[in-house]
Amino acid sequence: MPYPNLTGDDLAIVEMARDFSRKRLAPYALEWDATKHFPVEEMKEAGSLGMAAIYTREDVGGSGLRRLDGVRIFEELAKGDPVTAAFISIHNMCTWMVDTYGSEEQRQEWIPKLAPMDVMASYCLTEPGAGSDAASLTTKAERDGEDFVLNGTKQFISGGGASDLYVVMARSEGEGARGISTFLVDKGTPGLSFGPPEVKMGWHSQPTTQVIFENVRIPASRMLGGTDGAGKGFGIAMNGLNGGRLNIAACSLGGAQAAYDKALQYMTERETFGRKLIDEPTIRFALADMATSLEASRLILWRAATALDENDPDKVELCAMAKKFVTETCYQVADQALQLHGGYGYLHETGVEKIVRDLRVNRILEGTNEIMRMVIGRAEAARVQGK
């Protein structure tokens, strides 16, 4: 059912991502999960196809596509491996931030390396004591002549220790959200170190660590946007997350679609009491609910992506709605797919239990779904109160 009406470039983009996912991700995803292998070469190949700078401007090497194209791409990538797709999503968010808020010098320096993933980027906002309350972060960036000196710790950083560039939100101007700026920090900068890889429920093929700053000295020119970027880091981070929420929701959709497809195929093969499972009415009811959930998720995701493309006044609320609805609904679809497989669904070799593990975190990262409810509720209250 997906994409029945796409034609021309829209269809070509989806088919490119689908072909890459089927050939370069899906055959190896279980092995990467078991061995905790971070597939750098495959991600660079994705970059060479334009999938690491999807909505970055073309003058510096980006693909210049829409957010709507992006969510379709990430759905296809996640059908092959939700974990690899999620890291490429994070990298895209960082690339977009540099392209959108960086000075012309920063754009010219970094995007030509980020677009092909010759340089991989990680997003550093969360701290041990500042998760959903991001405005309370304590990592400091103190001005010292022509430099800034960073001290603090970032928590749960995807690609920690593996990425080459860290897009870091740190406090440079005082308390509250308006005191935060964004900095670009090279992996090799003295004083930058990484904690051990976290042991996680899912996302085994992607390293997640603390990123530690101990008197990390960087030129003031590494503040995103130059001196004009002072105190704007919180807004930059939040705007980056709007697209990140859509992409991570698309990863949930792609993973759930893959799990559903596995279940559908298994139902046509498995027999009980002399009948194919696909012929049992109760099984068909379950499949009907799952298929409806997937299609509804796709529609709200496309709606939110279009709103972001068009700078719709409701874009923040719609992105939150899509993130909340899709990550919750698609997790349930994946879990039901496991249930339909019976004991075989619990085995690693089937591939469904991996999807369930990998999709669970999507309800937490890029803003927890509880925070998404707050964003939506605040917008709805403002609508009725005329604020």
C-alpha positions in Angstrom: 0.0 0.0 0.0 2.8 2.6 0.7 3.5 5.2 -2.0 0.8 4.2 -4.6 0.6 7.7 -6.0 4.2 8.7 -6.2 5.7 9.5 -9.6 8.8 11.1 -11.1 11.5 12.3 -8.7 9.4 11.5 -5.6 9.2 7.9 -6.6 12.9 7.8 -7.7 14.0 9.0 -4.3 12.0 6.4 -2.5 13.2 3.6 -4.8 16.8 4.7 -4.3 16.5 4.5 -0.5 14.6 1.2 -0.7 17.2 -0.4 -3.0 20.1 0.7 -0.7 18.2 -0.5 2.4 17.5 -3.9 0.9 21.0 -4.5 -0.4 23.3 -2.8 2.1 21.4 -2.8 5.5 18.8 -5.6 5.7 21.1 -8.5 5.0 23.5 -7.5 7.8 21.4 -5.9 10.5 21.2 -9.0 12.7 24.9 -9.6 12.5 25.7 -6.0 13.4 23.3 -6.2 16.3 25.0 -9.4 17.6 28.6 -8.1 17.1 27.9 -4.5 18.0 29.4 -3.4 14.7 28.9 0.3 13.8 28.5 0.2 10.0 30.6 3.2 9.0 31.3 2.2 5.5 27.6 1.5 4.7 26.7 4.9 6.1 29.3 6.6 4.0 27.8 4.8 1.0 24.4 6.3 2.1 26.1 9.7 2.2 27.4 9.2 -1.3 23.8 8.8 -2.4 22.8 12.1 -0.8 21.1 10.7 2.3 23.4 12.4 4.9 22.4 15.9 3.9 18.9 15.4 2.7 17.5 18.9 3.4 20.8 20.8 3.3 21.3 23.4 0.6 22.9 22.3 -2.7 25.5 25.0 -3.0 27.7 23.3 -0.3 26.9 19.7 -1.4 23.6 19.0 0.2 20.7 17.3 -1.6 18.3 20.2 -1.3 15.2 18.0 -0.7 12.1 18.4 1.5 11.3 17.1 4.9 8.7 15.1 3.2 11.3 13.4 1.1 13.3 12.9 4.3 10.6 10.9 6.2 10.1 8.7 3.2 13.8 8.0 3.0 14.1 7.2 6.7 11.1 4.9 6.5 12.8 2.9 3.8 16.2 2.9 5.6 14.6 1.7 8.8 12.9 -1.2 7.0 16.5 -2.5 6.6 17.8 -1.4 10.0 16.2 1.1 12.3 19.5 1.6 14.2 21.6 2.7 11.2 18.7 4.8 10.0 18.4 6.6 13.3 22.1 7.5 13.3 21.9 8.9 9.8 18.9 10.9 11.0 20.9 12.4 13.8 23.7 13.2 11.4 21.2 14.9 9.1 20.0 17.0 12.0 23.5 18.2 12.8 24.2 18.9 9.1 21.0 20.9 8.8 21.9 22.9 11.9 25.3 23.9 10.5 23.8 24.7 7.1 20.9 26.8 8.6 22.6 28.6 11.5 26.3 28.4 10.7 28.2 31.3 9.2 29.1 31.1 5.5 32.6 30.1 6.6 31.3 27.3 8.7 29.0 26.1 6.0 31.9 26.0 3.5 34.2 24.3 5.9 31.9 21.6 7.2 29.1 20.7 4.9 31.3 19.4 2.0 32.6 16.9 4.6 29.4 16.2 6.4 27.3 15.6 3.2 29.2 12.5 2.1 29.7 11.4 5.8 33.4 11.7 5.4 32.9 13.5 8.8 30.2 12.0 11.0 28.4 14.2 13.5 26.8 13.7 16.9 24.2 16.0 18.7 25.1 16.8 22.3 22.3 18.3 24.3 21.3 15.9 27.1 23.3 15.8 30.4 23.2 13.6 33.4 21.0 16.1 35.2 19.3 17.7 32.2 17.2 15.6 29.9 13.7 16.8 29.2 14.6 20.1 31.0 17.2 21.0 28.5 17.2 24.6 29.4 18.8 23.7 32.8 22.0 22.3 31.3 25.2 23.0 33.1 28.0 22.4 30.6 29.8 25.7 30.5 31.6 27.6 27.7 33.6 30.4 29.2 35.1 33.1 27.0 38.9 33.4 27.3 40.2 36.0 24.8 39.7 34.6 21.3 38.6 31.2 22.6 35.9 29.4 24.6 36.8 26.8 27.2 34.2 24.1 27.7 33.7 22.0 30.8 30.9 19.5 31.5 29.5 16.2 30.5 26.9 15.1 28.0 24.9 11.9 28.4 23.4 9.3 26.0 25.3 10.6 23.0 24.7 8.5 19.9 28.0 8.0 18.1 30.0 9.1 21.1 33.6 8.3 20.5 33.0 7.3 16.9 31.8 10.6 15.4 34.3 13.2 14.2 32.3 16.3 15.0 30.2 17.1 18.1 27.5 19.8 17.9 27.4 20.9 21.5 25.0 23.0 23.4 26.7 24.8 26.3 26.0 27.7 28.7 27.9 30.8 27.7 25.7 33.7 28.5 24.1 33.1 31.9 21.1 31.2 33.3 18.1 29.9 31.5 17.4 29.1 27.8 18.8 32.4 26.6 22.2 31.6 28.1 22.9 28.7 25.8 25.0 28.7 22.6 26.0 26.0 20.2 29.6 25.0 19.4 31.4 22.8 16.9 34.0 20.6 18.6 36.4 18.3 16.7 37.0 14.8 18.1 40.7 15.3 18.4 40.5 18.5 20.5 42.6 18.2 23.7 40.4 17.6 26.8 37.6 15.9 25.0 37.0 12.3 26.1 34.3 9.7 26.1 32.8 7.3 28.6 32.5 3.6 28.0 29.8 2.4 25.7 26.5 2.1 27.5 24.9 -1.4 27.7 21.5 -0.9 26.2 18.2 -2.8 25.5 18.5 -2.1 21.8 20.6 0.0 19.3 23.4 -2.5 19.9 25.2 -1.5 16.6 25.4 2.1 17.5 27.8 3.3 20.3 26.2 5.5 23.0 28.5 7.2 25.5 29.1 10.1 27.7 31.0 13.0 26.0 33.2 14.7 28.5 34.7 18.2 28.3 37.6 19.0 30.6 39.0 22.4 29.7 38.3 21.9 26.0 39.6 25.0 24.3 38.1 25.9 20.9 38.3 29.1 18.9 35.4 31.5 19.3 34.9 31.0 15.5 33.5 27.5 16.4 30.4 29.0 18.0 27.6 28.2 15.5 26.7 31.4 13.7 29.8 33.2 14.9 29.3 36.0 17.4 25.7 36.3 16.2 25.0 32.9 17.6 25.6 33.9 21.2 22.7 32.9 23.4 20.7 31.3 20.5 21.7 27.7 21.1 18.5 26.6 22.8 16.4 27.8 19.9 18.8 26.2 17.5 18.6 22.9 19.3 14.8 22.9 19.5 14.4 23.8 15.8 16.8 20.9 15.0 14.6 18.6 17.1 11.5 19.4 15.1 13.0 17.5 12.1 14.6 15.0 14.3 11.3 14.0 15.8 9.8 13.4 12.4 12.8 11.3 11.3 12.8 9.2 14.4 9.1 8.6 14.0 9.8 7.6 10.4 12.3 5.1 11.7 9.6 3.6 14.0 7.3 3.4 11.0 9.9 1.7 8.8 10.8 -0.8 11.6 7.1 -1.6 12.3 6.4 -2.0 8.6 9.3 -4.5 8.3 8.0 -6.4 11.4 4.4 -6.4 9.9 5.7 -7.7 6.6 7.5 -10.6 8.4 4.4 -11.4 10.3 2.2 -11.3 7.2 4.5 -13.7 5.4 4.7 -16.0 8.4 0.9 -16.1 8.6 0.7 -17.4 5.1 3.2 -20.2 5.8 2.3 -21.4 9.3 -0.5 -24.0 9.8 -2.4 -24.8 13.0 -5.2 -27.3 13.3 -5.0 -28.0 9.6 -5.5 -24.4 8.5 -3.2 -21.6 7.5 -3.1 -18.9 10.1 -3.9 -16.3 7.5 -7.3 -17.9 7.2 -8.2 -17.5 10.8 -10.6 -14.6 11.4 -8.9 -13.5 14.6 -5.6 -13.3 12.8 -7.1 -11.2 10.0 -8.6 -8.9 12.7 -5.1 -8.4 14.1 -3.6 -7.8 10.7 -6.3 -5.3 9.9 -5.6 -3.3 13.1 -1.8 -3.4 12.3 -2.2 -2.3 8.7 -4.6 0.5 9.7 -2.1 1.7 12.4 0.7 1.8 9.8 -1.3 3.8 7.3 -2.5 6.3 9.9 1.1 6.7 11.1 2.3 7.4 7.6 -0.4 10.0 7.0 0.2 12.0 10.1 3.9 11.9 9.5 3.5 13.2 6.0 1.2 15.9 7.3 3.7 17.1 9.8 6.6 17.0 7.4 4.6 19.1 4.9 3.9 21.6 7.7 7.6 21.8 8.5 8.4 22.3 4.8 5.8 25.1 4.5 6.7 26.7 7.8 3.2 26.2 9.0 2.4 28.1 12.2 1.4 24.7 13.7 4.6 22.9 12.7 5.9 22.4 16.2 2.7 20.9 17.5 2.3 18.7 14.4 5.8 17.4 14.7 5.1 16.6 18.4 1.9 14.9 17.4 3.6 12.8 14.8 6.4 11.8 17.1 4.1 10.8 19.9 1.5 9.0 17.8 3.9 7.2 15.4 6.5 6.0 17.9 3.8 4.6 20.2 1.5 3.1 17.6 4.4 1.5 15.6 5.9 0.0 18.7 2.6 -1.7 19.4 2.5 -2.9 15.8 6.0 -4.4 16.1 5.1 -6.0 19.4 2.0 -7.5 17.9 4.1 -8.9 15.0 6.3 -10.6 17.6 3.2 -12.1 19.3 1.9 -13.4 16.0 5.2 -15.3 15.5 4.7 -17.1 18.8 7.9 -18.5 20.2 9.8 -17.9 16.9 9.2 -14.2 17.3 11.3 -14.3 20.5 14.3 -15.7 18.6 17.0 -13.4 17.4 17.2 -15.1 14.0 13.7 -14.2 13.1 14.6 -10.5 13.3 11.4 -9.3 15.0 12.6 -9.1 18.6 15.4 -6.9 17.4 12.9 -4.5 15.9 10.9 -4.4 19.1 14.1 -3.6 21.1 15.3 -1.0 18.7 12.0 0.9 18.5 11.4 1.2 22.2 13.9 4.0 22.7 12.2 6.2 20.0 9.5 7.0 22.6 12.2 8.5 24.8 14.8 10.3 22.5 14.3 13.5 20.6 12.0 14.6 23.5 10.1 12.0 25.5 6.5 11.3 24.6 5.5 12.9 27.9 7.1 16.1 26.7 5.4 15.8 23.4 2.1 15.7 25.2 3.1 18.9 27.0 4.0 20.6 23.7 0.7 19.6 22.2 -1.4 20.5 25.3 0.3 23.9 25.5 -0.5 24.6 21.9 -4.1 23.5 22.3 -4.6 25.6 25.4 -3.1 28.7 23.6 -5.5 28.1 20.7 -8.6 28.2 22.9 -7.2 31.0 25.2 -6.3 33.1 22.2 -2.6 33.4 23.2 
